[in-house]
Amino acid sequence: MKMAELSRVIIKPTIEAINDILHMENCSVNGIEGVPVFNKLNVNPGHIDLEFDSTIRKVPSASRMENLPELELKTDNAIYRAPSYGASFDGTLIMDVCLVQHFDVRFYKLTQSTLAEGYNYYWRFIYPIDSNEWFLKVKGRNYADDFGSHHFSNLIVANLDGHEVNVYSSNVENHHWMIVESTEAITYDEMDRRVLSVTNALGLVLGKRYGDYCFHVAGNVSDFSQIIGVEVMSLRKTKYCPYKILNPQKNLIVEWLSQYDYQQYALDSIENNPGEGVKWYYEDESIVTIDAFSKLAQLCFKSNDILLATSMLIDGSLMNIVYQKPFFHVTLETITTTLLKDEEDLSPIVSQNRYNQEIVPVLLKALNGIEWLREDAKRVFTKRISNNLNSVPNSNKLEACFPKYGYVLTQADKKAINMRNSTFHGSLSSEKKPLQAQQDEMFAVSLRLHKLCSILLLKAAGFSGKVLNNEVLFGIKEACEREEPVYISI
């Protein structure tokens, strides 16, 4: 792309608004008696702190275990407010009224007074990141900013029901930021929904849960040359998933494939194909295109169930994945049900009219002919005959989605899927096996279900390429004995 074709982005006013909060100190504080002029604001993952040194005599509210009223922090440039009953003193204090000690007022949200609730603004939601994390992972566009920096393969445009959302990263003074930007004036709630869709889609692709804190910057013009106000909100800590579905780091793959002797075939397959595990990730056929990413974000935007299932898939791979088999069974069923909604694949075994007219009367007559059967049991069976006996079995439903997207299930895939009923009925493994063998089996099934859920979402978004087979990567013996590949083409 020629320089003249670069997208141009104005971010200086946005960075200045952020820095006014990040570098805030010695502000005037209303809502707490006795806060000295020397104080400092710290924005941290999970909380925001206003810190200062004083005595309990001067700050009497510190001795009471209660939430504080609305706080007002005033600087030379702006006024910010922390919401009522959202702040409290944190830490342990010594009950000596004359002792100078350190005070920490902790809260979770700070909003500039110029922001009006319910108004339509152009929004930027800004998260701290380590680098341009999606470089060569999502095929972005080039852009330049008003600091004079040029960013290669960085800008992603997601189309959510005809509404474009821009996603790009910026590095200013060694602070890396991910910026999610609206292209039209909308309410905060609408922007929040769009951002959730985008960050969950990106989290699935990168194997990450975005968090720590987020700045919400509001402008009254689409290029953000004028900023109306800013707020900061603390979030759960950012976490990276150890069980990613896409990963280009060959050095780590070689290390993981060197754990057990029975992984040697997989290691040989990489060494015999120079560049395997890295080369494919740089090829157009396997990188996540903007179109595929946009469709993945659109899936999340259109369906609360898909949004929640994607979030579950990310969070499930952050926790102890050994015990996530039930979690991923729910995720798989949610994704499948949503993707197959209103499709013939979910149609009854026979037409519902014929079932009601020809089968139900016969079954009910036979049921009523059993004289020894208690009335309460008859009511249960009658309800099942009328309501769900003609439904497709759950295992068939869960398998039916994969052929639609061109993925052929293996026997091991089908076995993991068909554990659904036993899992939901409280049987997590075989009691006849030693505990370690049961845990190994649960680990293998969890990894396989995680893979299957990810494949469905990626294929539904139109992705075509290779995904990691974590069972081989993490040394599941049965998968290696079947000589399953390290990379699966989908």
PEFENUR-V518836 format. One line per field, one symbol per residue. burial: 1 if it has 24 or more other ideal C-beta (glycine too) atoms within 12 Angstrom, else 0. Layout:
BEGIN
burial = ???
END
This chain:
BEGIN
burial = 0000001111101111111111010010101101110011111110111111011100101100000101111010011111000111110010000000111111111111111000001111111110011111111111111000111011111111001111111111001111111110010101101111111111111111111111111110000100111111111001001111111101001001100000100110110000011001100001111101111111111110111111111111110011011111111111111111000001000000000000010000001000000000000001001000110101111111110010101101100111110110000110000000000111111111111111111111101111111111111101110001111101
END
